[in-house]
């Protein structure tokens, strides 16, 4: 059965064999042979004709009358007519003078006759009548053959020497192609390397840069099949199209003839190199063809058996180098795709941290376009039709079009972990449907499954005739599709967790109780507007006997886990406070509670203070928390509550201790989390405790310094960081208003 894109027959008499016969005749004959048309223009000439008829410039294309000068003084040629030629055109022999290399006239024996061909065509054979000329031409021919053989040998030796221990693949390809072209005196050379589904173009000689040629040859459907079947170099020529084919317009297929078997192959024009005569050289390694080399000439050219055997020898030598190059190229390609997949995954992760408006799904198209550009393919989005109708693809050329293909059935055999990358090979029904529309039609279907409640699918398509995606590219796409799905679904889960944790934290921060004699302010700022919720919390609990308990903490981690632990810590501390425990006892009990509460390695920093307004004291335990600040009523002094203990929830045997400090009416206690002092400016410098002290002193001055106190501190922090906090910030300020006078103050009042 004939393969698609490649059909065969045997060329016989009357089917174009005259062209091949004439080519061989030009090569073997000792006579000068010319072919000219009805205008006298020389169309074809062999080497003997070039020597016998020296003319300025090229012999081909010149006027045949210039070879047989007449006695006209003005030398004007005028309109061509065969009747004006100095020899008959009916096949009879004649002796006529012709111009010689010495400039003098020489006599030649000529026979000329018309040829049955489209248009007016004549074949002319000429031979010098000088009896000593024939042996001389035979000698010259032998010398030419020897020079050609030496040139081939020298070129082959250069190829061997230049490719020994070559480690630069591009240089290897470049040198080999240029030297093959020069050695064979050809117009150009191409090399294709074997891939999973065919041969991919990997290099061309400099003379072919800018030429249109096949970038990919599928296995068994192009001229490579003949070389693989025969196992050696094949000599081919492209048959000139018939008048009927020319009248039909675009030539989608051409006939190619084997010079050895006379077999005629019908090949798609897009699969042919830009040559008329060429040789196809298979490069074998380990029983497989790993490369195809094509050496060719734009015009009809004799294809010698000796040259074919020479190319086979060159291919045998190059097989090891090309096998190494093949392995190295695949390794480089694998590394490039792995690197790109990592870059695109990081881009998706960065997008996911920006929230719903700038999240994964919005960047999905951008990431896939980058992948499509790398694979030299077009990105085509596919949407489900209305009421489970045909899917609709937004095609590059035709716009939105319904596709009859069942994409679910196409994806099903390739599904892994809920996603699929299904190849769309050239012979598939989907490819045929797209090809009929004139669209790119070779590539893969990408199925992401359901994301944000919508089925997401896309096609990555290359033009008709391009190479299918290989296994490296398919695996790259599968990894990318998996990344998109996982990150998008993780983002959905994070959004849900964030809503839950925000609800938990909002409740925790908004339940500050009113305590007579204390004015309180609090502020909380997330690192970004859409960041995952952290574990910062605070509370003020009213207790009997003009007492209160103030709490500020920071639980490690983010999201629901941190928020739920924060809620549990806050609830437990409230219960401990009502039991009348000291702050150190509260924290010690909480430490044991936390160590058994969470299966994760969760710990917290805490400040727990019991305020007694009756004697103006605070008993506190600071467990790994940033030290609280006490600001005097007249803003003349800022002191640090510096009794410190270890964090909560880390170890069982940590010792916690209380500190005690006094306060006066109008004094302000400031509590804050580490996001405050660890904030960085654009250069990376920390805000630090010194920066906080300076800000507190500055914002404590004025007529009513406590109004908007923590909001002004947060504004200072935003200005320092350029509104780019790295961590959540919580601040809680308490002003002591209803404070009983101390004994010293009472004595001073009596005096």
C-alpha positions in Angstrom: 0.0 0.0 0.0 1.4 3.4 -0.9 2.3 5.6 2.0 0.4 8.9 2.4 2.5 11.7 0.8 4.7 9.2 -1.2 3.7 7.2 -4.2 5.9 5.3 -6.6 6.1 3.9 -10.2 8.9 3.0 -12.5 9.9 5.5 -15.2 9.9 4.1 -18.7 10.2 5.3 -22.3 7.8 8.0 -22.9 7.4 8.8 -19.2 10.3 11.3 -18.9 13.3 9.0 -19.2 14.7 11.2 -21.9 15.7 13.7 -19.3 17.7 11.0 -17.4 19.2 9.7 -20.6 20.2 13.1 -21.8 21.9 13.8 -18.4 23.9 10.6 -18.7 24.8 11.4 -22.3 26.1 14.8 -21.3 28.3 13.1 -18.8 29.7 10.3 -20.9 30.0 11.8 -24.4 33.3 13.1 -25.8 31.3 15.3 -28.2 30.2 18.8 -27.4 26.5 18.8 -26.8 24.2 21.8 -26.7 20.4 22.2 -26.3 18.9 25.5 -27.5 15.4 26.8 -28.0 13.5 28.6 -30.8 15.1 31.9 -29.9 18.6 30.6 -30.1 19.2 30.7 -26.3 21.4 27.9 -25.1 19.6 25.8 -22.4 22.0 23.1 -21.6 25.7 22.3 -22.3 28.2 19.7 -21.2 31.8 20.3 -20.2 33.1 19.5 -23.7 30.8 22.2 -25.2 32.2 24.7 -22.7 35.8 23.9 -23.8 35.0 23.8 -27.5 33.0 27.0 -27.6 34.6 29.6 -25.3 32.4 32.7 -24.9 32.5 35.6 -22.5 30.5 34.7 -19.4 28.4 31.5 -19.2 27.7 29.4 -22.2 24.3 28.5 -20.9 22.0 31.4 -21.6 24.1 32.8 -24.5 23.0 33.0 -28.1 24.0 29.9 -30.2 24.8 32.2 -33.1 27.8 33.6 -31.2 29.4 30.2 -31.4 29.4 30.3 -35.2 30.3 33.8 -36.2 29.2 35.0 -39.7 31.0 37.4 -41.9 28.6 40.3 -41.2 30.6 43.5 -40.5 28.2 45.0 -38.0 27.8 41.8 -36.0 24.1 42.5 -35.4 22.3 39.2 -34.6 18.7 40.3 -35.3 15.7 38.0 -35.0 16.6 34.4 -34.6 15.9 32.0 -37.5 17.2 28.4 -37.9 17.4 29.1 -41.7 20.2 31.6 -40.9 22.3 29.1 -39.1 25.4 27.9 -40.9 24.3 24.3 -40.5 21.1 22.3 -41.3 18.7 21.4 -38.5 17.4 18.2 -40.0 20.1 15.9 -38.5 22.5 15.8 -41.4 26.2 16.5 -40.9 28.0 19.6 -41.8 31.4 21.2 -41.4 31.3 24.8 -40.2 33.8 27.2 -38.7 33.5 28.2 -35.0 35.3 30.6 -32.7 38.1 28.9 -30.8 40.0 29.7 -27.5 42.8 31.2 -29.6 40.5 33.7 -31.2 40.9 32.1 -34.6 38.3 30.1 -36.5 38.4 26.3 -36.2 36.4 23.8 -38.2 34.0 21.5 -36.4 31.7 18.7 -37.6 28.1 19.5 -36.6 24.8 17.6 -36.5 21.6 19.4 -35.3 18.0 18.2 -35.2 14.8 19.4 -33.5 13.5 17.6 -30.4 9.9 16.6 -29.7 9.3 18.6 -26.6 7.0 21.5 -25.4 8.1 24.5 -27.3 10.8 24.7 -30.1 13.9 22.8 -28.9 17.0 21.7 -30.8 19.9 19.3 -29.9 23.3 20.0 -31.4 26.4 17.7 -31.4 29.8 19.1 -32.4 33.2 17.5 -32.8 36.5 19.1 -33.9 37.7 17.9 -37.3 41.3 18.2 -36.0 42.4 14.6 -35.7 44.7 15.4 -32.8 42.0 17.1 -30.8 40.0 13.9 -29.8 42.9 12.3 -28.0 43.7 15.6 -26.3 40.1 15.9 -25.1 40.2 12.4 -23.8 43.4 13.2 -21.9 41.8 16.4 -20.6 38.8 14.4 -19.5 41.0 12.0 -17.6 42.8 14.9 -16.0 39.5 16.4 -15.0 38.4 13.2 -13.5 41.6 13.0 -11.6 41.3 16.5 -10.3 37.7 15.8 -9.3 38.8 12.7 -7.4 41.6 14.6 -5.7 39.2 17.3 -4.7 36.8 14.8 -3.3 39.6 13.1 -1.4 41.0 16.3 0.0 37.5 17.5 1.1 36.8 14.2 2.8 40.1 14.3 4.6 39.2 17.9 5.8 35.9 16.6 7.2 37.6 13.9 9.1 40.3 16.2 10.5 37.9 19.0 11.4 35.4 16.7 13.3 37.9 14.8 15.4 37.0 15.4 19.1 34.6 18.2 18.2 32.8 19.4 21.3 30.9 22.4 19.8 27.8 20.9 18.2 26.9 24.0 16.2 30.4 24.3 14.9 30.4 20.6 14.0 27.3 20.9 12.0 28.5 24.1 10.4 31.9 22.8 9.3 30.5 19.5 8.0 27.8 21.1 5.9 30.1 23.7 4.4 32.8 21.2 3.6 30.4 18.7 2.1 29.0 21.4 -0.1 32.5 22.5 -1.2 33.8 18.9 -1.6 30.9 17.9 -3.8 30.9 21.2 -5.7 27.2 21.4 -4.8 24.8 24.3 -4.2 23.9 23.3 -0.7 23.7 20.6 2.0 21.1 19.9 4.7 21.1 17.6 7.7 18.1 16.1 9.6 18.4 14.3 12.9 16.1 11.5 13.9 13.4 12.3 16.5 10.5 10.2 17.9 8.2 10.7 14.9 10.5 11.6 12.1 13.6 13.7 11.1 14.0 17.3 12.3 16.0 19.8 10.3 19.1 20.6 12.4 21.4 22.5 10.0 21.8 24.0 6.5 24.8 25.2 4.6 25.2 29.0 4.4 24.2 29.0 0.7 20.7 27.8 1.7 20.0 30.4 4.4 16.6 32.0 3.7 15.5 29.2 1.5 12.2 27.4 2.1 12.6 23.8 3.0 10.9 21.1 5.1 11.7 21.5 8.8 10.4 18.0 9.5 10.1 14.8 7.5 7.7 12.2 9.0 8.9 8.6 9.0 7.9 6.7 5.8 6.1 9.6 4.1 9.0 11.4 2.4 12.1 10.8 0.2 14.0 9.5 3.3 12.1 6.3 3.0 13.9 5.3 -0.2 17.4 5.9 1.4 16.4 4.0 4.5 15.0 1.1 2.4 18.0 0.9 0.1 20.4 1.4 3.1 22.8 3.6 1.1 22.9 7.0 -0.7 20.3 7.4 -3.4 20.6 9.7 -6.4 17.4 11.6 -7.3 16.2 14.3 -9.6 13.0 16.3 -9.7 11.0 15.9 -12.9 10.0 19.1 -14.6 6.2 19.6 -14.2 4.0 19.0 -17.2 2.0 21.7 -18.9 -1.2 20.4 -17.4 0.3 20.6 -13.9 1.5 24.1 -14.6 -2.0 25.2 -15.8 -3.5 23.9 -12.6 -1.6 26.4 -10.6 0.1 25.5 -7.3 2.2 22.3 -7.5 1.3 20.4 -4.3 3.2 17.3 -5.4 6.2 16.6 -7.6 7.7 13.6 -9.3 11.1 12.5 -8.3 13.1 9.9 -10.2 15.8 7.5 -8.9 18.8 7.6 -11.2 19.5 3.9 -10.4 16.2 2.1 -10.4 14.2 4.6 -12.6 11.6 4.4 -9.9 9.3 7.5 -9.9 8.2 8.8 -6.5 5.3 11.3 -6.1 6.3 13.5 -3.2 4.7 16.5 -1.5 6.4 19.7 -2.7 6.8 20.9 0.9 8.9 17.8 1.6 11.5 18.4 -1.1 14.8 20.3 -0.7 15.4 23.4 -3.0 17.3 21.3 -5.6 16.7 19.7 -9.0 19.4 17.0 -8.6 20.3 15.8 -5.2 21.6 12.8 -3.2 20.0 11.5 0.0 22.5 10.0 2.4 21.3 7.9 5.4 23.6 7.9 8.5 23.4 4.6 10.3 24.3 3.9 13.9 23.5 0.8 15.9 21.2 -0.6 13.2 19.1 2.7 13.0 19.2 5.7 10.8 20.0 8.6 13.1 20.4 11.3 10.5 19.7 12.1 6.8 22.0 14.3 4.8 20.9 15.9 1.5 23.5 17.3 -0.9 22.1 18.9 -4.0 22.3 21.2 -7.0 19.7 23.7 -8.2 20.1 22.8 -11.8 20.2 19.4 -13.5 23.5 17.9 -12.6 25.2 14.5 -13.3 24.9 12.3 -10.2 27.9 9.9 -10.2 27.9 6.5 -8.5 31.4 7.3 -7.3 30.1 10.4 -5.5 27.3 8.4 -3.9 29.9 5.8 -2.6 32.0 8.6 -1.3 29.1 10.1 0.6 28.3 6.7 2.1 31.9 6.6 3.4 31.6 10.1 4.9 28.3 9.1 6.5 29.9 6.0 8.0 32.6 8.1 9.6 30.2 10.8 10.8 27.8 8.3 12.4 29.7 8.3 15.8 30.0 12.1 15.9 26.3 12.6 14.9 25.2 10.0 17.5 27.1 11.9 20.1 25.6 15.2 18.8 22.1 13.6 18.8 22.5 12.6 22.5 23.9 16.0 23.5 21.1 17.9 21.6 18.4 15.9 23.4 20.1 16.5 26.7 20.3 20.2 26.0 16.7 20.3 24.9 15.6 18.4 28.0 17.5 20.9 30.2 16.0 23.9 28.4 12.5 22.6 28.8 13.0 21.7 32.5 14.4 25.2 33.1 11.5 26.8 31.3 9.0 24.7 33.3 10.6 25.8 36.5 10.5 29.5 35.4 6.8 29.2 34.4 5.9 27.5 37.7 7.6 30.3 39.7 5.7 32.8 37.6 2.4 31.0 38.4 3.3 30.9 42.1 4.1 34.6 42.2 0.8 35.3 40.5 -1.0 33.1 43.0 0.3 35.2 45.9 -1.3 38.3 44.3 -4.9 37.1 45.0 -8.0 36.5 42.9 -7.7 39.6 40.7 -4.2 38.8 39.7 -4.1 35.1 40.3 -3.2 31.9 38.5 -6.1 31.8 36.1 -5.4 35.3 34.8 -1.7 34.4 34.3 -2.6 31.0 32.8 -2.9 32.4 29.3 0.4 34.3 29.6 2.3 31.2 30.8 0.8 29.0 28.0 1.7 31.6 25.4 5.3 31.5 26.6 5.2 27.7 26.3 3.7 27.9 22.8 6.4 30.3 21.6 9.1 27.9 22.9 7.5 25.0 21.0 6.8 27.2 17.9 3.1 26.5 18.1 -0.1 28.5 18.2 -2.3 28.6 21.4 -6.0 27.9 20.7 -8.5 28.1 23.5 -11.4 25.7 23.6 -14.7 26.3 25.3 -17.7 23.9 25.9 -20.6 24.6 23.6 -24.1 25.5 24.8 -26.2 22.7 26.3 -23.4 20.1 25.9 -23.2 20.9 22.2 -20.0 20.8 20.1 -16.9 22.5 21.6 -15.9 25.9 20.2 -12.3 26.7 19.4 -11.0 30.2 18.8 -8.9 29.5 15.7 -6.0 31.8 14.5 -7.4 32.2 11.0 -11.1 31.4 11.1 -12.0 32.7 14.6 -14.5 30.9 16.8 -15.5 27.6 15.1 -17.3 24.5 16.3 -15.3 21.3 16.2 -16.9 17.9 15.6 -14.1 16.1 17.5 -15.0 14.5 20.8 -12.3 16.1 23.0 -13.2 14.0 26.0 -12.6 10.8 24.1 -9.4 12.2 22.7 -8.1 13.1 26.2 -9.3 10.1 28.1 -6.5 7.6 27.2 -3.9 10.2 28.2 -5.4 11.3 31.6 -3.1 11.2 34.6 -4.0 12.7 38.0 -7.0 14.6 36.5 -5.2 16.3 33.7 -4.3 15.2 30.2 -2.0 16.1 27.3 -3.3 14.2 24.2 -1.2 14.3 21.0 -2.9 15.6 17.8 -0.8 13.8 15.1 -1.1 14.6 11.4 -3.2 11.6 10.6 -5.8 12.2 13.3 -9.4 13.2 12.5 -9.0 16.4 14.5 -5.9 17.3 12.5 -7.7 16.6 9.2 -10.6 18.8 10.3 -8.3 21.7 11.1 -6.2 21.1 8.0 -9.3 21.4 5.8 -9.9 24.8 7.4 -6.4 25.9 6.6 -5.4 26.1 10.3 -2.4 24.8 12.2 -3.2 21.1 12.7 -0.4 19.3 14.5 0.2 19.4 18.2 -1.6 18.5 21.4 -4.8 18.9 23.4 -4.2 20.3 26.9 -7.0 19.4 29.4 -6.7 21.1 32.8 -9.9 19.7 34.2 -12.3 21.9 36.1 -10.8 25.1 37.6 -12.9 27.7 39.4 -16.0 25.9 38.3 -15.2 26.0 34.5 -13.7 23.3 32.3 -10.4 24.6 30.9 -8.9 23.2 27.7 -6.6 24.5 25.0 -4.9 23.3 21.8 -1.2 23.8 21.0 -0.9 23.6 17.2 1.9 23.7 14.7 1.4 24.4 10.9 0.6 21.6 8.5 3.7 19.6 7.7 5.5 20.6 10.9 6.9 18.0 13.2 4.6 16.5 15.9 5.5 17.1 19.5 8.2 14.7 20.7 8.2 12.9 24.1 10.3 15.6 25.7 7.9 18.3 24.6 4.8 16.3 25.6 6.2 15.6 29.1 7.1 19.3 29.4 3.5 20.2 28.6 2.1 17.6 31.0 4.2 19.0 33.9 3.1 22.6 33.0 -0.6 21.6 32.8 -0.2 19.8 36.2 1.4 22.9 37.7 -1.4 25.2 36.5 -4.1 22.9 37.8 -2.3 22.3 41.2 -1.5 26.0 41.8 -4.9 27.2 40.7 -6.7 24.6 43.0 -4.3 25.5 45.8 -5.2 29.1 45.3 -8.9 28.2 45.6 -8.2 26.3 48.8 -6.1 29.2 50.1 -8.9 31.7 49.4 -11.3 29.5 51.2 -8.9 29.1 54.2 -8.3 32.8 54.2 -12.0 33.6 54.4 -12.3 31.2 57.4 -9.2 32.6 59.2 -10.1 36.2 58.5 -13.5 35.5 60.1 -11.7 34.0 63.1 -9.2 36.8 63.4 -11.8 39.5 62.9 -13.7 38.1 65.8 -10.6 38.0 67.9 -9.5 41.5 67.3 -12.9 43.2 67.5 -13.9 41.9 71.0 -11.8 44.2 73.1 -13.8 44.8 76.3 -14.3 48.2 77.8 -12.4 48.7 81.1 -13.2 51.8 83.2 -10.1 53.8 83.7 -8.3 52.5 80.5 -8.5 54.0 77.0 -7.5 51.5 74.3 -6.5 51.7 70.6 -5.6 48.8 68.3 -4.6 48.4 64.7 -3.8 45.4 62.5 -2.2 45.5 59.0 -1.7 42.5 56.8 1.6 42.2 54.8 -0.4 42.7 51.5 -4.0 43.3 50.8 -4.5 39.7 49.8 -1.9 37.9 51.9 -2.7 34.7 53.8 -4.0 35.6 57.3 -1.3 35.2 60.0 -1.5 34.3 63.7 -1.3 37.8 65.3 -4.0 38.5 68.0 -4.7 40.7 71.0 -7.4 41.1 73.7 -8.4 43.1 76.7 -10.4 41.3 79.4 -12.1 43.1 82.2 -11.6 41.4 85.6 -13.1 42.1 89.1 -11.6 44.6 91.5 -10.5 47.3 89.0 -8.3 44.8 87.3 -7.9 43.8 83.6 -5.8 41.3 81.6 -4.2 42.5 78.4 -2.9 39.9 75.8 -0.9 40.2 72.6 0.4 37.1 70.8 1.8 35.9 67.5 1.3 32.2 66.5 3.7 30.8 64.0 2.3 30.0 60.5 -0.5 31.3 58.3 -4.0 30.5 57.4 -6.7 28.4 59.2 -4.2 26.5 61.3 -2.6 29.6 62.8 -5.9 31.4 63.2 -7.5 28.4 64.9 -4.6 28.1 67.3 -4.8 31.8 68.0 -8.5 31.5 68.8 -7.7 28.6 71.2 -4.9 30.5 72.9 -7.0 33.5 73.4 -9.9 31.4 74.8 -7.5 29.6 77.2 -5.9 32.7 78.4 -9.3 34.3 79.1 -10.2 31.3 81.3 -6.8 31.4 83.1 -7.2 35.1 83.8 -10.6 34.5 85.4 -9.1 31.8 87.6 -6.8 34.5 89.1 -3.6 33.0 87.9 -0.5 35.1 87.6 0.8 35.8 84.1 3.7 33.3 84.4 1.3 30.6 85.6 -1.0 31.4 82.7 1.8 31.0 80.2 3.1 27.9 81.8 -0.4 26.2 81.6 -0.8 27.5 78.0 2.6 25.9 77.1 1.4 22.5 78.1 -1.9 23.1 76.3 -0.2 24.1 73.1 2.2 21.2 73.1 -0.8 18.8 73.0 -3.2 21.0 70.9 -1.6 20.9 67.4 -0.1 18.1 65.5 2.0 20.7 63.7 5.1 22.3 65.1 3.2 25.4 66.3 4.6 27.8 68.8 3.7 31.4 69.9 5.2 34.5 71.4 3.0 36.1 74.0 2.7 39.2 76.3 0.2 38.6 79.1 -0.2 41.5 81.6 -2.6 41.7 84.6 -3.3 45.4 85.3 -4.3 46.6 88.8 -5.7 50.1 88.6 -6.0 50.2 92.4 -2.2 50.2 93.0 -1.1 51.3 89.5 0.9 48.2 88.7 1.2 45.7 85.9 2.4 42.2 86.5 3.4 40.7 83.2 5.0 37.7 81.4 6.7 38.3 78.1 7.3 34.9 76.5 9.6 35.5 73.5 7.6 38.5 72.5 9.1 41.9 71.5 9.4 44.0 74.7 6.5 46.3 75.5 7.1 50.0 75.9 5.8 52.4 78.6 5.5 56.0 77.5 5.3 58.6 80.3 2.3 61.0 80.3 4.5 64.0 79.4 6.3 62.0 76.7 9.6 62.7 78.4 10.5 59.0 78.8 10.0 55.7 77.0 10.9 52.6 79.1 11.1 49.0 78.2 9.4 46.1 80.0 12.5 43.9 79.7 11.8 40.8 81.8 11.8 38.1 79.2 11.0 34.3 79.0 11.1 31.7 76.2 8.5 31.1 73.5 5.3 29.1 74.2 4.6 25.7 72.7 8.2 24.7 71.9 9.5 22.7 75.0 8.0 21.3 78.2 10.7 22.5 80.6 10.8 26.2 79.8 10.8 28.4 82.9 8.5 31.4 82.7 8.8 34.4 85.1 6.8 37.5 85.9 7.9 41.1 85.8 6.3 44.0 87.6 6.2 47.7 86.7 4.3 50.7 87.9 2.5 53.4 85.9 1.1 56.8 86.5 -2.1 58.6 85.2 -1.7 59.3 81.5 1.0 56.8 80.9 0.7 54.7 77.8 1.5 51.0 77.4 2.4 50.0 73.8 2.3 46.3 72.7 3.3 45.2 69.2 4.3 42.2 67.1 7.6 41.5 65.5 6.3 42.6 62.1 6.8 46.2 63.4 10.5 46.2 64.2 11.4 43.7 61.4 9.9 45.9 58.7 12.4 46.8 56.0 12.9 49.8 53.7 13.5 49.3 50.0 17.3 49.0 50.6 16.7 46.2 53.1 17.4 48.1 56.4 15.3 47.2 59.4 12.9 49.7 61.1 14.2 48.2 64.4 13.6 49.0 68.0 15.5 52.3 67.7 13.2 53.4 64.9 10.2 52.4 66.9 11.4 54.4 70.0 12.0 57.5 67.9 8.5 57.2 66.3 6.8 56.7 69.6 8.6 59.8 71.1 7.6 61.9 68.1 4.0 60.8 68.0 3.6 61.2 71.8 4.0 65.0 71.5 1.3 67.6 71.0 -2.0 68.6 72.6 -3.8 65.3 72.2 -1.1 62.8 71.4 -3.2 59.7 72.1 -5.8 60.4 69.5 -4.9 58.3 66.5 -1.6 57.3 68.1 -1.3 53.7 66.7 -2.7 54.8 63.3 0.1 57.4 63.1 2.7 54.8 64.0 1.4 52.5 61.3 1.6 55.4 58.8 5.2 55.9 59.8 5.9 52.2 59.2 4.2 52.4 55.8 6.2 55.4 54.7 9.4 53.6 55.8 8.7 50.4 53.8 7.1 52.1 50.8 3.8 50.4 51.7 5.4 46.9 51.3 5.3 45.1 54.6 7.0 41.7 54.8 4.9 40.5 57.8 1.7 41.3 59.5 1.7 44.1 62.0 -0.4 44.4 65.2 -0.2 47.3 67.7 -2.2 47.8 70.9 -1.9 50.9 73.0 -3.5 51.4 76.5 -3.7 54.8 78.3 -4.2 54.6 82.1 -6.7 57.3 83.0 -8.6 56.2 86.2 -5.5 55.3 88.3 -5.6 55.5 92.1 -3.0 57.9 93.5 0.1 56.2 94.9 1.1 56.8 98.6 3.8 59.2 97.5 1.3 61.1 95.3 -1.2 61.2 98.2 1.5 62.6 100.6 2.5 65.3 98.1 -1.2 66.3 97.7 -1.6 66.7 101.6 1.5 69.0 101.8 
